[in-house]
Amino acid sequence: MVAEAETAQQASERLVDIANEAGGEDNITVVVVRIKEDTRKGLWGWLKGLLGW
């Protein structure tokens, strides 16, 4: 899926494709963020828990 995309551009295009397949007609906006893993707790640990990683 999107997490396996090699570039932000590929991930963005895939997200737009998914939105279009789900019935999006116009004004689709996507934001792609790559987060490097950090061994410290805090925001990264919270995100991992939230996203089930």
Secondary structure, DSSP 8 states (H G I E B T S, - for coil): -GGG-SSHHHHHHHHHHHHHHTT--S------------SS-SHHHHHHHHHT-
